[in-house]
């Protein structure tokens, strides 16, 4: 294993790459403001003939994600398409029409059910659980859901996790996500279905969309993933068989402060399987 150094520019890494699968939160914005240079980098890649698919663990449909991006002044020209874990979760709900759903998550995620008319019920009556997040992610953690998850386990309910992230940036803070509750439920022996990174369905859908946009099949050696999470972005890319550019300004920023390169031992400790390259922030 060799040392890992920081790459300054995306353009130095995309020779032979036709498709970028880019994370959004932590790469393109931090939940409050967009990163202009990252948007410009993705736009420049597209301008030279590349295809950009944004893949996100947002527990909302792609059109809702697009509206949020527009509010943050991320231009539509930054990407070709969006694949969200919310859309994949919607497919599950549609396939289980008529069953009762106990929904764990904030009201702002209600677009995940748009047009589906699910039967929402209390935990005691539900057939399964959909978790899009915490009811109040400003004040709560997964520990607040321990009693609820124990009760769900007693009823042997399946939990559908619409966002496998454990935490996400919101400005300069880390906020707990649905993945934190799902992992707690797994600890109790509960059954969890994950939609989103690092699991295969979101990558399969992204490659299918890229192939459609390019009017020809995309092979994995043409693809580079970009992300800021070891657990979701890097692991997901490795497991799917594609390279990953790891952005260190995101949720792991504290671990990389003041580091210019990583020795082999540090690479193994931080990543296990290393990314193709590191960058502090996405620039063309």
Secondary structure, DSSP 8 states (H G I E B T S, - for coil): ---EEB-S-GGGT-TT--EEEE--BTTTB-SSSB-HHHHHHHHHHHHTT-EEEEEE--SS-HHHHHHHHHHTT--GGG-SEEEEHHHHHHHHHHHTTTSEEEEES-GGGGGGGTTT--EE--GGG-SEEEE-S-S-TTT--GGGGHHHHHHHHHTT-EEEES---SEEEETTEEEE-HHHHHHHHHHTT-EEEE-STTSHHHHHHHHHHHHHHHTS---GGGEEEEES-IIIIIHHHHHHT-EEEEETTSTTHHHHTT-SEE-HHHHHHHHSS--SEEESS---
